[in-house]
Amino acid sequence: MHELTIILTDAERDELHDLADAQGRTPEELAHDAVHHHLRVQSERLAALAGRLAQQHAGLLRRLGE
């Protein structure tokens, strides 16, 4: 595991702590879940974009592979 430090405003820190407390979790767990979710969503978005680009340019890609 690796450690990451992020800068939060006082309001963001308070909101994160309040939300974590309400859910019976730690702020670190919530932040980790948020990062994990964001990475998953962005990876899926980029994979879909790459697929669309590959379809749009299939002929060119085929010629480049020859």
PERANOR-V758050 format. One record per helix or strand of 3 or more residues. SS is the DSSP state (a for helix, b for strand). FROM is the first residue (numbers start at 1). LEN is the number of residues. If there is no record, write none. Layout:
# PERANOR-V758050
((SS | FROM | LEN) (SS | FROM | LEN))
This chain:
# PERANOR-V758050
((a | 10 | 14) (a | 27 | 30) (a | 58 | 8))
